[in-house]
Amino acid sequence: MTARRDVFDLVIAGAGPVGLAVAIHARLRGLDAIVLERRREPLDKACGEGIMPAGVAALESMGVSLAGIDRRPFHGIRYVEDGIVAEGRFPGPPGLGLRRTGLEHALLARARELGAVVRTGSPLEGWEICETGVSVNTPEGTICGALLVGADGLHSRIRRLAGLDRQPRPWLRSPSRYGIRRHFAARPWSDLVEVHLADGAEAYVTPVGPETVSVAVLFTTRPAELRRSGTAASGTGPNYDALPGRFPALQERLAGAEPLDRVRGAGPFRQRVRARTSDRVALVGDAAGYVDALTGQGIELGFAAAEALADIVRSGAPLLRYEAVYRRITRRYYVGAEILLRGTRRGLIRRGLVRVLRSAPAVFDRAVGAL
């Protein structure tokens, strides 16, 4: 067991996958790291639960063991709409479907094995800049660190308090996107992640075990619609049972399948930031900015940014370098997500895209291989 320290190289707010990846990479480079998480274990969150091949490779490079955790490989993506089916397969190793709680458990175990301090049920209460870096207030006392890392999710408190939020101009605001997820007791019927498309929504079916599928529905809505039905991020928003009805083929597959848990929700997805760093503060993961979950790349890109940040801190390079590296890592995601969002909003364009991909499977394979 690691002895308690009061001074660390990195103080990380948030024990999601990316925050824990920062801690793991820090320890692999000989840096002291502490992770503060307001939630208590087991840690869960609404998530598509599909990790792309690059993310699986990142887990392996961190030495994360998934032994004993239910999981299921998937070999590509299948789009389904109005009886039209298009499939694209990865050219190399598969991706991996596993429940968020299993991923969190494996990352927590690896971080602690390497000597990172992880405190759950311990929220960050505030911080101030000091001579040695940052002084962070927690329920257990004050912690000093050279750098504060905001890994606290879409609605990052660190981002807001550091003044890194960027508000959209009123005339540019568009309907918001949310996601809700539930698990069902059903034997996976495909070795692909299946994406069912409809007007204003998509359903992502990910195999996460030998007898379990994860069904995440992403949808577009306006604030007034959320107020009438509850808040999607709380898991009590638009009726989950009604949403799969937009996808007849999926509804048929799930007929009689028993739900295994309550609905969890997240959103709105789009989060704009002015920058990813300020004085003694850096942002990673969803806290660093987000467009949408429809590409399924959030975790793999977060892992890449976590590794880059640890490298920069270890080298002693200026923190501003992280901004440039982050932009390079995520450039294709931001462009691709915007293009896909615009295309899937319009039924004619969306259906035309699925038909093109069905008729040109080699093109779809190359597109999937780039994820």
C-alpha angles and dihedrals in degrees: 000000000000115000116241114262130190097205124059138169091228130027106193121198109206132035098215118126094278096046090051090047089056089053092048094049090045092055092045086058095047097257123138113239137181125190121206118198125179093203124076126232136304090058117207138165138170105276139151087237095213116123115200119228093262089055091050089052089050091054090052092049090053091052093242112166120213094184111144094013119117110243140150131208119232124198105203147319132298122197118204127187132150092342093310113123127190125179133196123184131204112251093219138015119357130253121244133238116205136147117268092239090056092050091048091049092052094047093046091051092050094046092051092043089058092050102260114147111234119186117187120191087033114112124195104246099189144309143215135199115257137175094273097041123276132357110211125198119216134164087259094052139271124329125194123211139169090227136018113215118203107212094148101123141247095330095043115187089195091056092050097046091046089056093242098126117110116203118213119242109260093242091054096054115118134182111296127245123226136176135213127188139195136169124231133197098241133127108246109256096198141036088223134077102253118216116195113198131206138150108297096356147059129198119212116202113196124180107229102169143358092279104018137081128187115219116196119181118200115195144171121238142155126240092251091057091052092050090055094051107027133261116312092208090062093055092246098090129107109357107276092203090059096049098065086055087076088066109058096183091052093045089055091050092051096045106134094003112140118234109236100199145004123285117271122197141193138185174337086249104199111088121172123201134189093216140337096238140046132162106327092338131105130179127217136176120006090343089067093063136292141205107183144320095237095101094053092222101115098105097042092049090046091053091051092050091047091055092046092051093050090050092051094048092047092049093050091233118154112279090234087074088071091065091058093045092047091053091050093050095048103033096103092045094055093047095042095046092052092050093048092047092053092046098048093050092069117065097208093049092044095050091044090053092052091050091050092050091048091052094044106041092164089061091050090049090054092047092050091046089058092059 
